[in-house]
Amino acid sequence: MRTQIKYEVIYRHRDRYAISTMCRFFEVSRSGYYDFVNRKNKPCKDDELIKYIQYCQKSNGNTYGYRRVWLWLEGKGIHRNPKTILRIMKKYGLLSEIRRRRKWVQMGKQMHKYENRLNRNFSADVPNRKWVTDISYIHTKQGVLYLSVICDLYDRSIIAYKTGTEQTVNLVLDTIRLAVRKEKLSKKKIAGELQLHSDQGFQYTSHGYFKLTQSYGILPSMSRRGNCYDNALAENFFGILKTECIYRHKPATFQEAKEMIDRYIHFYNHERIQLKTGVAPLTLRHST
């Protein structure tokens, strides 16, 4: 039994048995036990911060990871190191119930990393020169539906998307194939001019992703590890989709979620005005 647990047992039974007797029984020192009691009775320095994080997670349905919680706190004027936020969320069970940090799987030659070609330059002068891609989740009563999207930075339109009940490499590959087909791009047209930016999720470091991008002549670009701002535009789209659609209606089934996604992305591409351009994404695209 760990010493900390022994102290907890002694503390719970302090009114029934002598402290010295229990310390001898558990083979711990009295001084160590009283140090534990002093620490236990002191107010936690993180109490106020914990309350804010609990409020934040309650308000968003426990879906925020520590980076979003950190941004939320910054917006409230509460400035803490992101690592402090992560430590507290882990310690007090406040991590997102939906999405966890992707675990690295050592796959030998099957793991590919790419330079950050995009380097947060989220603008393009013509279509099909800079794409960003990512995967997120849609929570339903049936389970989690995964959504893979590709966004063109020229007009920020969603040029391709796929859904699936599993977060697989094929979900990503099928999204790329769909984007190339819809945009009627040949390898000659791409010719090393098209960047495709992603985070470092296992789908994007896979050998299948490497082979497909090579076959099309696409130049992969990759965020630095643990830096959500490097793929901010893709993250931003998911935030808009969930805030304006998913969180308001809360789909019960996979089919309902797919239909909601279809309707919203059509609205996003054809009707939703972009503040930067003053028109919907495809309005800009079709005017070129």
Buried (B, 14 or more C-beta within 10 A) or exposed (E): EEBEEBBBEBBEEEEEEEBEEBBEEBEBEEEEBEEBBEEEEEEEEBEEBBEBBBEBBEEBBBBBBBBBBBBBBEEEEBEBEBEEBBEBBEEEEBBBEBBEEBEEEEEEEBBBEBEBBBEEEBEBEEBBBBBBBBBBBBBBEBEBBBBBBBBBBBBBBBBBBBBBEEBBBBBBBBBBBBBBEEBEBEEEBBEEEBBBBBBBBBBBBBBBBBEBBEEBBBBBBBBBEEBBEBBBBBBBBBEEBBEEBBEEEBBEEBEBBBEBBEEBBEEBBEEBEBEEEEBBBBBBBEEE
